Amino acid sequence: MTATHDLFFTQNGLDRNNVERITADALKGADDGELFLEYRLSESFVFDDGRMKAASFDTTQGFGLRAVAGEATGFAHSSDLSEDAIRRAAGAVQAVKSGYTGTWAQGPQRTNVQLYAASNPIDGTPFDVKTKLLSDIDAYARAKDSRVRQVSCSLFGEWQAIEILRPDGMTVRDVRPLVRLNVSIVAGEGDRQESGSHGMGGRTAYDVYLDPKMWKGAVDEALRQALVNLKSVPAPAGVMPVVLGPGWPGILLHEAIGHGLEGDFNRKKTSAFAGLLGQRVASPGVTVVDDGTIDARRGSLSVDDEGTPTSRTVLIEDGILKGYLQDRQNARLMGMKATGNGRRQGHSHSIMPRMTNTFMMAGPHDPGEILSSVKNGIYAVNFGGGQVDITSGKFVFSCTEAYRIEDGKVGAPVKGATLIGNGPDSLTHVKMVGNDLKLDTGIGTCGKNGQSVPVGVGQPTLLIEGLTVGGTAA
């Protein structure tokens, strides 16, 4: 892995041998666990109404010590990286294994794979270059079309270094850059105003997004959406066929289906997919994977937060449920293999099985063929917020860009459309899968139990029959 050897120890006056001994004593008799060390730099800039509205910079560091005994977890954390603090944490986590003698789990497989460069985007690009980027975006957007009334743009950068110490002597290190650029535009005609937005990001340096072709493309797309929405008419309501566009609409797949395939929900049998391994859960032709190994993608990780290399995990293959997303604890309790999906927001958060980049694979159909097969329905191209119930799979998603489909042709844009359905049930109503698989542009953030982590989504164009559309048409 990328060298960060002794980063935490030299900066904080820690003795590596002492820390390793404290960790080993704390976890003796447990099934699993680790000391997770983290150092993180982050910054953000927000440009709005023609001026810089906010700029922030933050440095955080700390540790999390975890002991796993059966289904129980002892966890303690601190931003004080000192031997005394680690000793106090060791005393706290030992309570979980009182009277318990476990069999220590074999450590994760080692890897030399690096999916992103270790360059620090924050230190690598001068402050004035970052602020000028946002000013240029604002000027370009306002000059592009006289109907532009407001421009908001933001830039975020992060550099995270981690080290994971296991009591068996195994040490895993990783250095993770992360950048995101967002543009939002409000356009108006007369008394009517509508908005559009576009973002992009990944585990890269800022220079990718300083390229005018990149940021001008983001502005053009945000403006296109806003102008389309200016022409929108009230959305129809009722049960009808829905065609989902490629790329970002995969967020519906992520929320309505992906969470239900995480190991903890299935071990506790609170997921609609619990106990269904090997059974048909989707239409033939539907294959869903979670792949944390794609170079520089927002959801990718060289290793997860337990030190397990990420992998390409097939969840559903040709409609058959093949697997779950696993961290080490849930995999052991379910008699399965860890898939490299043990993730945490930071050192003060415990591990959970989480998605990385989750998407549906391409099928045989041309997108035009899919659209032409629909007599009367909705074509949903972009999504905003949504809500999902993991236990039942029920979801509600709002469309930020959608169109009527009439007699096989894309018609007028519609406003106020919401998609209502059940994730597992919707999978069985997928009728056509396009050949145009596309991943999102690098903007996904996933929330679970109060923790947020960067993720990726994607899908090809697909037709789902019989979704309920909530609309605003009289």
Disulfide bonds with the S-S distance in Angstrom:
none
